[in-house]
């Protein structure tokens, strides 16, 4: 086991296995428009089952692979903070809001490397659908030089990969989560998680119709949305408050 000190350097404890680095840092990026339990529950499972030091939720400033969010980056950051506060190991990170232009994960991982150093393992967390489109990402082949990739999939949901990604994944795939701590980057771990059938699109549609998305996202997030009238259509009822 390793404890991360205030300056992000690992402090070995008695019983530490030789060859292991610090506990990995999980990295979960997205638009979070809005953040919901479909983001939070799988992240918690990975935090606990992979022994991550933390999971960093990193809202993007300008999405590189989808349309513009319906609310501002600052509002989405506030929602992420409300959703993660109080959960040990969850951290909301605003670094993508500090950069101009589209938010590219390769730039974010470089920035995290600058902060945590070359030896701390980083784990980029992404869904299986996103992984199957990885070759559309900027400098996608460099991602595994900067971090491990942890690909979330539904139990029994394994699907074949496009040939290009199959060739990329095959030599990097690892089976044991302990391998995430043996080197700072370079592995691909497929992990079954509880994937709730919740989407931000669904939540926005409910709010636009004046219907309640309660139990799909944290109460603090819902309260912020209602207090500021976010995601409402001009024609939606205004009397609904929960």
Secondary structure, 3 states (H helix, E strand, C coil): CEEECCCCCEEECCCCCCCCCCCCEEEEEECCCCCCHHHHHHHHHHHHHCCCCEEEEEECCCCCCCCCCCCCHHHHHHHHHHHHCCCCCEEECCHHHHCCCCCCHHHHHHHHHHHHCCCCCEEEEEEHHHHCCHHHCCCHHHHHHHCEEEEEECCCCCCCCCHHHHHHHHCCEECCHHHHHCCCCCCEEEEECCCCCCCHHHHHHHHHCCCCCCCCCCHHHHHHHHHCCCCCCCCCCCCCCC
